[in-house]
Amino acid sequence: MRIALVSWEYPPVVVGGLGAHVDGLSRAFARAGHDVVVLTRAHPYAPGDEEVEGVRVLRAHTDLPWVAPDDPVAAVASGNHALVKAAGRLGSWVPDVVHAHDWLGAWAGDTLRGLWDVPLVATVHATEMGRHQGRLFTAVSQTINAVEWWLTYQAQRVICCSRYMVEEVLATFQLPADKVDMVPNGVEVQRWRPAAPPGPSDHPTIVSWGRLEYEKGFQTLLGAVARLRPEFPELRAVVVGRGSYADELRGQSRELGVDDVVRFAGFVPDDELVAMLAAAACAVIPSLYEPFGIVALEAMAAGAPLVAAAAGGLREVLEGTGAGLLYPPGDVADLADAVRTMLLDDGLRTISRRIGHDLVATRYSWDAVAARTIDTYAAARGAALG
């Protein structure tokens, strides 16, 4: 099958889980013998047209200086024209399906659907309503919500990464239930395997990572570290990532008196993050809102004992598996209790590592995810023909 993927993120442009998703999915398609093109944003250190493990990647310069920097919707909408223009480099190549990822690729996805006269599939990785706990306070959020609805309306099929997200999308956009498929995220297991066994550590360390935004819940982790510190004076925590909530978190760290034991590491290359996770006493995913939680798969693949908020897709991944401990999202005391349990129980950490390894290898490989996505493409083509 010929497949065109439209994504605002693709390595080395990676902000959240979307870029990792499209990267893993596209390479799995290529391994399965499909003809795959990714249309994405340019990066100063990446070619405008290259092949990555059988995937053709076309990168477009989407930055337009005349668009107001405080209007992200206008900037993204205008940038989508550049993605469509990049598709002109394909000449006579026409896909069997266009797959747009999130509202960030909505306009390009719909335009290419019309130009090529092929079905459109949309993956909703998260919703603006969900990111803001069901409230849309600003005109920007209201507009993004409207674009998300329009994208799901224009698409022949919609993909969500968890049952939680399926229910959210159905309720938010009032779609017919038979239009939405649940296909989980995946992980490139070998990429997240540590190159060497971790060495001994002087301090038990908690590792947490992701976009530093309010909904990711890192403030809950800081509160838990403050509670645990008297009992575990050698405890350390590392928070990896960047985002608009970073300064707020650093301020909270100072107010709680844990700024000397919590390190904000900023961006860390994957190989360094893998080493951190492999050596961690436990990994913590404190999200308040999490459509799926690809970070949970990364932690398990890297061999980190896992503590996670029972938020959205995280609960679906972990509940009943024994691969990690869950706690109520936003509950500082319960998070501290879960981390304490993990730190004090060597056997529990061993079990968490073993089950996590087996879980990602059998259920969440990108090859398995790609096969299920191809089924959705076939359904979309059937709907278009019908």
C-alpha positions in Angstrom: 0.0 0.0 0.0 1.1 3.6 -0.7 0.8 5.7 2.4 1.2 9.5 3.0 1.7 10.5 6.6 1.2 14.2 7.6 2.8 15.1 10.8 3.9 18.4 12.4 6.6 16.5 14.2 9.1 13.9 13.0 12.7 13.4 14.2 14.7 15.5 14.8 11.7 17.7 15.4 10.2 16.1 18.5 8.2 18.0 21.1 6.0 15.2 22.6 5.0 11.6 21.7 3.6 12.5 18.3 7.0 12.6 16.6 8.1 9.3 18.1 4.8 7.7 17.1 5.0 8.7 13.4 8.7 7.7 13.3 8.0 4.2 14.7 4.9 3.6 12.7 6.4 4.7 9.4 9.5 2.5 9.7 7.3 -0.5 10.6 5.2 0.2 7.5 8.4 0.2 5.4 9.5 -3.1 7.0 6.2 -4.6 6.1 6.8 -3.7 2.4 4.6 -0.6 2.2 5.6 2.5 0.2 5.7 5.3 2.8 6.1 9.1 2.6 6.2 11.5 5.6 5.4 15.1 5.1 6.7 17.2 8.0 8.4 20.4 9.2 12.0 21.3 8.3 14.9 21.1 10.7 18.2 23.0 10.2 20.2 19.8 10.6 18.0 17.5 8.5 17.8 17.2 4.7 14.7 18.4 3.0 14.3 15.1 1.2 15.8 11.9 2.5 15.2 8.2 3.0 15.1 6.9 6.6 15.0 3.1 6.8 12.8 2.8 3.7 10.7 5.8 4.5 10.9 8.9 2.3 10.8 12.1 4.4 9.9 15.4 2.8 10.5 18.4 5.1 9.0 21.8 4.5 9.9 25.2 5.9 6.7 26.3 7.7 8.0 29.3 9.5 6.3 32.4 8.1 7.6 35.7 9.6 4.4 37.6 8.8 2.3 35.4 11.0 1.8 36.7 14.5 3.9 34.6 16.9 1.1 34.7 19.6 -1.4 33.1 17.2 -0.4 29.5 17.0 -3.5 28.5 15.0 -2.7 31.0 12.2 0.9 29.8 12.2 0.1 26.2 11.9 -2.7 26.7 9.3 -0.3 28.8 7.2 2.5 26.2 7.7 0.2 23.5 6.4 0.3 25.1 3.0 4.1 24.4 3.0 3.4 20.8 3.7 1.0 20.6 0.7 3.6 22.3 -1.4 6.2 19.7 -0.3 3.9 17.0 -1.7 4.4 18.5 -5.1 7.9 17.0 -5.1 6.3 13.5 -5.4 5.4 14.0 -9.0 3.1 11.3 -10.3 3.3 9.3 -7.0 -0.2 9.1 -5.5 -0.9 7.4 -2.2 -3.8 5.0 -1.4 -4.5 6.8 1.8 -3.5 10.1 3.6 -3.1 9.8 7.4 -3.1 13.1 9.3 -1.9 13.2 12.9 -3.7 15.6 15.2 -5.1 19.0 14.3 -1.6 20.2 13.5 -1.9 18.4 10.1 -5.6 18.8 9.5 -5.5 21.4 6.7 -2.8 19.6 4.7 -4.4 16.2 5.3 -7.8 17.4 4.0 -6.3 19.3 1.0 -4.2 16.3 -0.1 -7.2 14.1 0.3 -9.0 16.2 -2.2 -6.1 16.7 -4.6 -5.3 13.0 -4.7 -8.9 11.8 -4.4 -8.1 9.2 -1.7 -9.5 8.6 1.8 -8.3 10.5 4.8 -7.5 8.8 8.1 -7.0 11.0 11.2 -5.3 10.0 14.5 -6.4 12.1 17.5 -3.5 11.8 19.9 -5.1 14.2 22.4 -7.9 16.8 22.5 -7.7 20.4 23.5 -10.7 19.8 25.8 -8.8 17.0 27.5 -5.6 19.0 27.8 -7.5 21.7 29.7 -9.6 19.4 31.9 -12.8 20.0 30.0 -12.6 23.8 29.8 -11.8 26.0 26.9 -11.0 29.4 28.4 -9.3 31.1 25.4 -10.3 31.8 21.8 -7.2 29.8 20.7 -8.4 26.7 22.6 -11.9 27.1 21.2 -10.5 27.3 17.7 -8.2 24.2 18.1 -11.2 22.3 19.4 -13.2 23.3 16.4 -10.4 22.2 14.0 -10.2 18.9 15.8 -13.9 18.4 15.3 -13.6 19.3 11.6 -10.7 16.9 11.1 -12.7 14.0 12.6 -15.7 15.0 10.4 -13.6 15.1 7.2 -11.8 11.8 7.8 -13.2 8.5 6.7 -11.8 6.8 9.8 -10.5 8.1 13.1 -7.8 6.4 15.2 -7.4 6.8 19.0 -4.6 5.2 21.0 -6.7 4.0 24.0 -10.3 3.1 25.0 -10.2 6.2 27.2 -9.4 8.4 24.2 -12.1 6.6 22.1 -14.7 7.5 24.7 -13.4 11.1 24.9 -13.4 11.6 21.1 -16.9 10.1 20.7 -18.3 12.3 23.5 -16.4 15.5 22.5 -17.1 15.4 18.8 -20.3 13.4 18.7 -19.0 10.9 16.2 -20.7 7.6 15.3 -19.1 4.8 17.3 -18.3 2.7 14.2 -16.1 5.5 12.8 -13.4 5.3 15.5 -10.8 2.5 15.9 -8.6 1.9 18.9 -5.0 1.3 17.9 -2.4 1.6 20.7 0.9 3.4 20.6 4.1 1.3 20.3 7.7 1.4 21.2 10.9 0.5 19.4 12.1 -2.0 22.1 15.7 -2.2 20.9 16.1 1.5 20.9 15.2 1.6 24.6 17.5 -1.2 25.7 20.5 0.1 27.7 23.8 -0.4 25.9 25.4 -1.8 29.2 24.1 -2.8 32.6 23.9 0.2 34.9 26.6 0.6 37.5 26.1 1.1 41.2 24.6 4.4 42.4 25.4 6.4 45.5 21.8 7.7 45.6 18.4 6.1 44.8 17.1 8.2 41.9 13.6 8.8 40.6 13.5 9.7 36.9 10.5 11.4 35.3 10.3 12.9 31.8 8.1 14.5 29.2 6.8 17.9 28.2 6.9 20.3 31.2 3.2 21.3 31.1 0.7 21.5 33.8 -1.3 18.4 32.7 1.8 16.2 32.9 1.6 16.5 36.7 5.3 17.0 37.6 4.1 19.3 40.4 2.7 16.1 42.1 6.1 14.5 41.9 7.8 17.5 43.6 5.3 17.2 46.4 6.0 13.5 46.8 9.7 14.1 46.9 9.3 16.6 49.7 7.3 14.0 51.7 9.8 11.2 51.1 13.0 13.2 51.8 13.0 12.9 55.6 12.7 9.1 55.2 15.1 8.8 52.3 17.7 11.6 52.8 19.8 10.2 49.9 16.9 10.3 47.5 17.4 12.2 44.2 15.0 13.0 41.4 15.7 14.0 37.8 13.0 15.7 35.6 13.8 15.5 31.9 12.1 17.7 29.3 11.2 21.2 28.4 8.0 23.2 28.3 6.0 26.3 29.3 5.6 25.1 32.9 9.3 24.7 33.6 9.7 28.0 35.5 6.7 27.3 37.6 8.0 23.9 38.5 11.5 25.3 39.5 9.8 27.8 41.7 7.7 25.1 43.4 10.8 23.0 43.9 12.4 25.9 45.8 9.3 26.6 47.9 9.2 22.9 48.9 12.8 22.9 49.8 13.8 20.2 47.4 15.7 22.2 44.8 18.9 20.7 46.0 17.8 17.1 45.3 15.6 17.7 42.2 17.5 18.3 39.0 15.8 19.7 35.9 17.9 18.3 33.1 16.1 19.9 30.1 16.5 18.1 26.8 18.4 14.8 27.0 19.2 12.6 24.0 17.5 9.2 24.0 20.7 7.2 24.7 21.3 9.2 27.8 17.7 8.9 28.9 17.9 5.2 28.4 20.9 5.0 30.7 19.1 7.1 33.3 16.1 4.9 33.3 18.1 1.7 33.4 19.9 3.0 36.5 16.8 4.5 38.2 15.4 3.2 41.5 12.1 3.8 39.8 10.5 5.9 37.0 7.5 8.0 37.7 4.9 9.2 35.2 2.7 11.7 37.2 0.3 12.8 34.4 -3.0 14.4 35.2 -4.2 13.8 31.6 -2.6 11.1 29.4 -4.4 9.8 26.3 -2.0 6.8 26.2 1.4 7.3 27.8 4.1 6.2 25.4 6.5 7.1 28.2 5.3 4.1 30.1 6.4 1.8 27.2 9.7 3.6 27.1 10.3 3.0 30.8 9.4 -0.7 30.6 11.6 -1.2 27.5 14.5 0.5 29.3 14.0 -1.7 32.4 12.9 0.8 34.9 10.5 -0.1 37.8 7.5 2.0 37.1 5.1 4.1 39.2 2.4 5.9 37.2 -0.8 7.9 37.7 -3.9 6.0 36.8 -4.8 8.7 34.2 -6.4 7.8 30.9 -4.4 5.4 28.8 -1.8 4.8 31.5 -4.3 2.8 33.5 -5.2 0.7 30.5 -1.5 -0.1 29.8 -0.6 -1.1 33.4 -3.7 -2.1 35.4 -3.7 -5.8 36.2 -0.4 -6.5 34.6 2.0 -6.3 37.5 4.4 -4.1 35.4 4.1 -1.1 37.8 2.2 0.6 40.6 -0.7 3.0 39.9 -1.9 5.8 42.1 -4.8 8.4 41.8 -3.7 11.3 39.5 -2.7 14.4 41.4 -2.6 12.7 44.8 0.7 13.6 46.4 0.4 11.3 49.4 -0.5 8.3 47.3 2.3 8.9 44.9 4.7 9.1 47.8 3.3 5.9 49.2 3.8 4.1 45.8 7.3 5.3 45.4 8.1 4.3 49.0 6.8 0.8 48.3 8.9 0.5 45.2 12.1 1.8 46.9 11.8 -0.6 49.8 10.8 -3.8 47.9 13.7 -5.3 45.8 11.4 -8.2 44.7 8.7 -5.8 43.5 11.3 -3.9 41.4 12.5 -7.1 39.9 9.0 -8.2 39.0 8.1 -4.8 37.5 11.2 -5.0 35.3 10.5 -8.5 34.1 6.8 -8.1 33.4 7.4 -4.7 31.7 9.9 -6.2 29.4 7.5 -9.0 28.3 4.6 -6.6 27.9 6.3 -4.2 25.5 7.8 -7.1 23.5 4.5 -8.9 23.0 1.8 -6.3 22.9 3.3 -2.9 21.9 5.8 -3.5 19.1 5.5 -1.1 16.2 5.1 -4.0 13.8 1.9 -5.1 15.6 0.7 -1.5 15.7 1.3 -1.0 12.0 -0.6 -4.1 11.1 -3.7 -2.9 13.0 -3.3 0.5 11.4 -3.3 -1.1 7.9 -6.7 -2.6 8.8 -8.1 0.9 9.5 -6.7 2.1 6.1 -8.5 -0.8 4.4 -11.7 0.1 6.2 -11.3 3.8 5.1 -10.7 2.8 1.5 -13.8 0.6 1.6 -15.9 3.4 3.1 -14.6 5.8 0.4 -15.5 3.4 -2.4 -18.9 2.7 -0.8 
